[in-house]
């Protein structure tokens, strides 16, 4: 193979890899500023009762994301409050203040209920929803903007931002609950098959837990997992 053909092949492979990175960005994601990513269950974790949570929409790739909702799962036997105050973030360009979230009839839901997405499809429980758990739900409206750079918020804060979309940032204040799990969902419109529900993948969701000891266990587990992977690659 000539050098010219080899360079062309390398260039094409580079383009394909970059395209795959861009297309890997989900329609919806959740991120919490200052959170630590738990590699065991692939969730962003925060221990402070007040934090800034983002709901991120990949509008450039998927078009308008309609009727976006945010659910906060809690233990049914606990009483507390969760408030969302619209804000913006300084970590990336975010020129648009989101509207005030609107409570749905699930504020809270009955015990054991599961969030229902567009078309009546239930959100997969993913080990969160079921007996002993209820959830609070807000309507965030439609995501239509492409005014913020976005990347793939999995494992760490992105180092690349290949797409443009909408970031709705909220100051979340939690009181009384020992655990809160966040999910986001909505729907997009495609010619075939039409309206399609989308949700933040369970590798892109977030939790609040006030237990520092739990966070230490998460960090220790992540370190052990990383060490095992290193040993595997050396073998």
Beta strands, then each sheet from edge to edge (+ up, - down):
strand 1: 28-32
strand 2: 36-38
strand 3: 43-46
strand 4: 50-57
strand 5: 65-75
strand 6: 81-87
strand 7: 102-103
strand 8: 133-143
strand 9: 148-150
strand 10: 163-175
strand 11: 180-189
strand 12: 195-199
strand 13: 205-208
sheet 1: 1+ 4- 10+ 6-
sheet 2: 1+ 4- 10+ 9-
sheet 3: 2+ 3- 13- 11+ 5- 8+ 7-
sheet 4: 2+ 3- 13- 11+ 12-
end
